[in-house]
Amino acid sequence: MNLAASKAGRPTFFDLSDRAKLRVSGADAVRYLNGQITNDLRKAGPASTIQASILTAKGKFSAHVFISRESDEVFLLDADPELREDLSARLERYIIADDVQLEDVTDEFSLFHIIGQMAPAPSDGVRIAAAERFGIPGWDCWFDRGTQPERQEAFAEEFDFCDVDCAELSRIERGIPRWGRELTGEIIPMEANLEASSIDYGKGCYIGQEVISRMKMSGQTNKRLCGLISLDDSPLESGARMTSAANSDREVGWITSATRSGRLGKQIGLGYVKRGFNENGTQLLAGTVPVVVTALPFI
């Protein structure tokens, strides 16, 4: 299935309802959140969603989130399902004397995402916000979890459904990192190619900013998330270590996600490759499989 539209020319929708969801509210919500995230919260509105990273003092990931504004002092954050408990604990830790309330609303809302340039038609009980979750423009649709069965049926009449396997294939083809694969507590946003989409260098201070600013000034990262293509069409394996094709004893990276792309007719993967070996066209070995480094996105 084409990510932008199906073969029938209809837009595609994804069910992201299992993502962890937090409501952040209170008179100090804007100031507090801006001190936690890499992006500028002022960009988030009722009809616009931003990406942001939440970091440790060393500039490494605690979470990667999407944020929209529910009302003046109320924001909705969503993240990969694995972060449901950790994200709440991380944010709670830095509420000192702030007028800020955190509420887990994962089970309160369903979240569908539609790929397409045009916003879906307004519907009672559905809040629509522009969002770019798969590297191309799309739309988030938030609604009460209790209405999901009928919403799902209505969406399926108008859009083509992309299930879990389809979504994973689309994510890898577009080079989109996810928690537990490309994003872990050992990775810095620039290494995951999230600088343009989730970092605002003109905003105020936030936790981890000093490290991020130093990396911007140096213009270098120790490693970078890259696309990988199997040269002999052998399947790639997540977790496989990569070595230099010229020196199989020198480890230069690892694979984080892998799949076969029917559209490309190739075995592809995402992985981190060290500086000096991550130029496009560089040939490496993933285990015993020859691979070539390529630019992202694949499609």
C-alpha positions as CSV (number, residue, x, y, z in Angstrom):
1,M,0.0,0.0,0.0
2,N,1.3,3.4,-0.9
3,L,1.7,5.5,2.3
4,A,0.1,8.6,0.8
5,A,-2.8,6.8,-0.7
6,S,-4.1,3.3,-1.6
7,K,-4.2,1.8,-5.0
8,A,-7.7,3.1,-5.2
9,G,-6.5,6.6,-4.6
10,R,-8.1,6.9,-1.1
11,P,-6.2,8.3,1.9
12,T,-4.8,5.9,4.5
13,F,-5.6,5.8,8.2
14,F,-3.8,4.3,11.2
15,D,-5.1,3.3,14.6
16,L,-2.7,4.8,17.1
17,S,-5.0,4.4,20.1
18,D,-2.5,2.2,22.0
19,R,-0.1,5.1,22.4
20,A,0.5,6.4,25.9
21,K,-1.4,9.7,26.4
22,L,-1.0,12.3,29.1
23,R,-2.9,15.5,29.8
24,V,-0.8,18.3,31.2
25,S,-2.7,21.2,32.7
26,G,-2.4,24.2,35.1
27,A,-1.5,27.8,35.2
28,D,2.2,26.9,34.9
29,A,1.8,24.2,32.2
30,V,3.4,26.3,29.3
31,R,6.4,27.4,31.3
32,Y,6.9,24.0,32.9
33,L,6.6,22.0,29.6
34,N,8.9,24.4,27.7
35,G,11.5,23.6,30.4
36,Q,11.2,19.9,29.6
37,I,11.0,19.6,25.8
38,T,13.3,20.4,22.9
39,N,10.7,22.1,20.8
40,D,8.8,25.4,21.4
41,L,5.4,24.7,22.9
42,R,4.0,27.9,21.4
43,K,3.9,26.1,18.0
44,A,1.3,23.6,19.4
45,G,-2.3,24.6,18.9
46,P,-5.7,23.0,19.0
47,A,-5.3,22.2,15.3
48,S,-1.6,21.7,15.1
49,T,0.7,19.0,16.6
50,I,4.4,19.3,17.3
51,Q,7.1,16.7,17.9
52,A,9.5,17.1,20.8
53,S,12.1,15.2,22.6
54,I,12.4,14.9,26.4
55,L,16.0,14.4,27.5
56,T,18.3,13.7,30.4
57,A,20.8,16.2,31.6
58,K,23.3,14.4,29.3
59,G,21.1,15.1,26.3
60,K,20.0,11.5,25.8
61,F,16.4,10.4,25.3
62,S,13.9,10.0,28.1
63,A,11.0,10.1,25.6
64,H,10.0,11.3,22.1
65,V,6.5,12.8,22.2
66,F,3.8,14.5,20.1
67,I,2.0,17.5,21.7
68,S,-1.2,19.4,20.8
69,R,-3.1,22.0,22.8
70,E,-6.5,20.9,24.1
71,S,-7.2,24.4,25.5
72,D,-5.3,27.5,26.7
73,E,-3.6,25.8,29.6
74,V,-4.2,22.1,28.7
75,F,-2.0,20.0,26.5
76,L,-2.1,16.4,25.3
77,L,1.1,14.4,24.9
78,D,1.3,11.0,23.3
79,A,4.2,8.6,23.1
80,D,5.0,5.0,22.2
81,P,3.0,2.6,24.4
82,E,6.2,1.3,26.2
83,L,6.6,4.8,27.7
84,R,3.3,4.9,29.5
85,E,4.7,4.6,33.1
86,D,8.2,6.1,32.5
87,L,6.9,9.3,30.8
88,S,4.6,10.1,33.7
89,A,7.4,9.4,36.2
90,R,9.9,11.5,34.3
91,L,7.6,14.5,34.1
92,E,6.4,14.2,37.6
93,R,10.0,14.3,38.9
94,Y,10.5,17.9,37.8
95,I,7.2,19.4,39.2
96,I,8.5,21.2,42.2
97,A,6.3,24.2,43.2
98,D,4.5,24.4,39.8
99,D,0.8,24.7,39.3
100,V,0.8,21.7,37.0
101,Q,-1.3,18.6,36.9
102,L,-0.5,15.3,35.1
103,E,-3.3,12.9,34.2
104,D,-2.9,9.6,32.3
105,V,-5.7,9.6,29.7
106,T,-4.5,6.7,27.6
107,D,-7.8,4.8,28.1
108,E,-9.9,7.9,27.7
109,F,-9.1,8.7,24.1
110,S,-8.7,6.9,20.8
111,L,-6.3,8.3,18.2
112,F,-6.5,7.8,14.5
113,H,-4.0,9.3,12.0
114,I,-4.8,10.0,8.4
115,I,-2.2,10.5,5.7
116,G,-3.2,13.2,3.2
117,Q,-2.9,16.9,2.3
118,M,-6.6,17.7,2.9
119,A,-8.1,17.6,6.4
120,P,-10.9,15.1,6.9
121,A,-14.4,16.6,7.1
122,P,-15.3,17.9,10.6
123,S,-17.3,15.4,12.8
124,D,-19.0,15.9,16.1
125,G,-16.9,14.7,19.0
126,V,-13.7,14.5,16.9
127,R,-10.8,16.9,17.4
128,I,-8.6,17.2,14.3
129,A,-5.0,18.4,14.4
130,A,-2.4,18.6,11.7
131,A,0.5,16.2,12.4
132,E,3.5,14.7,10.6
133,R,4.0,11.2,12.0
134,F,5.3,9.3,9.0
135,G,7.5,12.0,7.4
136,I,4.6,13.4,5.3
137,P,1.7,15.6,6.2
138,G,-1.2,14.0,8.0
139,W,-4.0,14.6,10.5
140,D,-4.6,13.3,14.0
141,C,-8.2,12.6,15.0
142,W,-8.9,12.4,18.8
143,F,-12.2,11.1,20.1
144,D,-13.8,9.4,23.1
145,R,-12.6,5.7,23.4
146,G,-16.1,4.6,23.9
147,T,-17.1,5.6,20.3
148,Q,-14.2,3.8,18.6
149,P,-16.2,0.8,17.1
150,E,-18.5,3.1,15.1
151,R,-15.7,5.6,14.3
152,Q,-13.6,2.7,12.9
153,E,-16.4,1.6,10.7
154,A,-17.1,5.1,9.5
155,F,-13.4,5.7,8.8
156,A,-13.1,2.4,6.9
157,E,-15.8,3.6,4.5
158,E,-13.8,6.7,3.6
159,F,-10.2,5.6,4.0
160,D,-8.0,2.5,3.6
161,F,-6.9,1.0,6.9
162,C,-3.1,0.4,7.5
163,D,-2.8,-2.3,10.2
164,V,0.2,-2.9,12.5
165,D,2.3,-4.7,10.0
166,C,1.5,-2.1,7.3
167,A,2.4,0.7,9.7
168,E,5.7,-0.9,10.6
169,L,6.7,-1.3,7.0
170,S,5.7,2.3,6.2
171,R,7.7,3.5,9.2
172,I,10.9,1.8,8.1
173,E,10.5,2.8,4.5
174,R,10.2,6.5,5.6
175,G,13.1,6.2,8.1
176,I,10.9,7.1,11.1
177,P,12.5,6.1,14.5
178,R,10.4,4.5,17.3
179,W,11.0,3.8,20.9
180,G,12.7,0.6,21.8
181,R,14.2,0.3,18.3
182,E,15.9,3.4,17.1
183,L,15.1,5.5,20.2
184,T,16.6,4.4,23.6
185,G,18.1,6.0,26.6
186,E,21.6,5.9,24.9
187,I,20.6,8.0,21.8
188,I,20.8,11.8,21.3
189,P,18.1,13.4,19.0
190,M,20.5,14.4,16.2
191,E,21.8,10.9,15.9
192,A,18.2,9.8,15.2
193,N,17.7,12.5,12.5
194,L,15.2,14.3,14.7
195,E,16.9,17.7,14.7
196,A,14.8,19.4,12.1
197,S,11.4,18.0,13.3
198,S,11.8,18.3,17.1
199,I,14.5,20.8,18.1
200,D,14.0,24.6,18.3
201,Y,17.3,26.3,18.9
202,G,15.7,29.7,19.5
203,K,13.6,28.7,22.5
204,G,14.4,29.0,26.2
205,C,16.3,26.6,28.4
206,Y,15.3,23.0,28.9
207,I,16.9,19.9,30.4
208,G,19.7,18.6,28.2
209,Q,20.0,21.9,26.2
210,E,23.6,22.4,26.9
211,V,24.6,19.1,25.3
212,I,22.4,19.7,22.3
213,S,23.8,23.2,21.7
214,R,27.4,21.9,21.9
215,M,26.6,19.3,19.3
216,K,25.0,21.9,17.0
217,M,28.2,24.0,17.3
218,S,30.5,21.1,16.5
219,G,28.3,19.9,13.6
220,Q,29.3,16.3,14.3
221,T,27.7,13.2,15.8
222,N,29.5,10.0,16.8
223,K,26.9,7.9,14.9
224,R,23.9,8.5,12.7
225,L,20.7,6.6,11.8
226,C,21.0,5.4,8.3
227,G,19.2,3.3,5.7
228,L,20.6,-0.1,4.8
229,I,20.0,-2.3,1.8
230,S,20.9,-5.9,1.5
231,L,23.2,-6.4,-1.5
232,D,22.4,-10.1,-2.0
233,D,18.8,-9.9,-1.0
234,S,19.4,-11.8,2.2
235,P,17.0,-10.8,5.1
236,L,18.5,-8.3,7.6
237,E,18.1,-9.0,11.3
238,S,17.4,-6.4,14.0
239,G,20.2,-6.4,16.5
240,A,22.8,-7.6,13.9
241,R,26.2,-5.9,14.4
242,M,27.8,-4.3,11.4
243,T,31.5,-4.3,10.6
244,S,33.7,-2.7,8.0
245,A,33.7,-4.6,4.6
246,A,37.4,-4.0,4.6
247,N,38.0,-5.2,8.1
248,S,35.5,-7.6,9.6
249,D,37.0,-7.2,13.1
250,R,36.0,-3.5,13.2
251,E,32.5,-3.0,14.5
252,V,30.9,0.1,13.1
253,G,27.2,-0.1,13.9
254,W,24.1,-2.2,14.4
255,I,20.7,-2.8,12.8
256,T,17.7,-1.5,14.7
257,S,14.8,-2.5,12.4
258,A,14.5,-4.6,9.3
259,T,11.8,-5.7,6.7
260,R,11.3,-6.5,3.1
261,S,9.9,-3.6,1.0
262,G,7.6,-4.9,-1.8
263,R,7.7,-1.4,-3.4
264,L,11.4,-1.4,-3.6
265,G,11.8,-5.2,-4.1
266,K,14.6,-5.2,-1.5
267,Q,15.5,-6.3,2.0
268,I,16.0,-3.0,3.9
269,G,16.8,-1.9,7.4
270,L,17.5,1.0,9.7
271,G,20.6,1.1,11.8
272,Y,23.2,3.3,13.5
273,V,26.5,3.6,11.7
274,K,29.6,5.3,13.2
275,R,31.1,8.5,11.8
276,G,33.5,7.7,9.0
277,F,31.4,4.8,7.8
278,N,27.9,6.4,7.3
279,E,28.4,8.1,3.9
280,N,25.9,7.0,1.2
281,G,27.3,4.1,-0.8
282,T,29.5,2.8,1.9
283,Q,29.5,-1.0,1.9
284,L,29.4,-2.9,5.3
285,L,28.8,-6.4,6.6
286,A,25.7,-7.0,8.8
287,G,26.8,-10.3,10.3
288,T,27.7,-12.1,7.0
289,V,25.2,-10.1,4.9
290,P,26.7,-7.4,2.6
291,V,24.8,-4.1,2.9
292,V,25.1,-0.6,1.5
293,V,24.4,2.6,3.4
294,T,21.8,4.7,1.8
295,A,20.0,8.0,2.5
296,L,16.7,8.2,4.3
297,P,13.8,8.0,3.6
298,F,13.9,5.0,1.3
299,I,10.6,6.1,-0.2
